[in-house]
Amino acid sequence: MNFDLRNKTAVVTGGSGVLGSAFSEALAGAGARVAILSRDAAKSRTVVAKIEAKGGTASALSCDVLDAAAVSRCAEEIFSLYGPCEILVNGAGGNNPKATTIQERLGKDDMERLSSSPAAPDEAVGIPTFFEMDPEGVRWVFDLNFMGTFIPTQVFARQMVGRGGGAIVNIASMGSYAPMTKVPAYCAAKAAVVNFTEWLAVHLAPAGIRANAMAPGFFLGEQNRRLLVDEDGNLTQRGGKIIARTPAGRFGVPGDLVGTLLWLCDSTVSGFVTGTVVPIDGGFNAFTGV
């Protein structure tokens, strides 16, 4: 199937990351004019250069997706360059060590320590359990993943109203379906993204705007690599658990997401698809482990 996004303006937040850059390049390859929003301007320009080398059209804009005023300024600049946004991919997201526990479950030593000393451990110890998690770290994760989806959607979807064919693609997670150990804030935030996607699909349908989400399985990225593989490239204990639960027997690569992304963005082939979340996970969500 050949996806045709020619003359479409696409905005990708987090568009310079491992997955975001793949999204940006794929959209440009299908003919879209791509605006890459990222806090790392240098990395964004690198993605733009790759797109332009292949004959595509793209621009890099430095932007914090949590700054509504900055997002609005970017929207105005993109409008002047390419016209109204017709495709929005909310790729910005991530986790924070301050919202991540070391232990998967409370152990006997943890319970003895907690019962004998209500004070938090020294920072060098890290965050062993839920009880030592930093509320600010949790808030940061919620803001980046949920508000980092809410704000760009509010700004750019406004340009789609009344034009028909608008497409929003949010990024969910395997943690949206059921929480994973160690990362409660990230999973809860991604669950909120799913709920918000479904709400948007209903609210924006009269305006001809579709809202869907992709739920990637486990992909090696800058943030999770050290959790899943060691310095020699061998699976960690956590990485081993994930592969054992993934029928495909491997981690995902960015290209695994591209086909679904383009399908959801091209209203000529997915015009009746809205309010759905597509798992791209090598079968992880379908397998109970038994």
Buried (B, 14 or more C-beta within 10 A) or exposed (E): EEBBBEEBBBBBBBBBBBBBBBBBBBBBBBBBBBBBBBBBBEBBBBBBEBBEEEEBBBBBBBBBBBEBEBBBBBBEBBBEEBBBBBBBBBBBBBBBEBBBBEBEEBEEEBEEBBEEEEEEBEEEEBBBBEBBBBEEBBBBBBBBBBBBBBBBBEBBBEBBBEBEBBBBBBBBBBBBBEBBEBBBBBBBBBBBBBEBBBEBBEEBEEBBBBBBBBBBBBBBBEBBBEBBBEEEEEBBEBBEBBBEBBEBEEBBEBEBBBEBBBBBBBBEBBEEBBBBBBBBBBEBBEBEEE
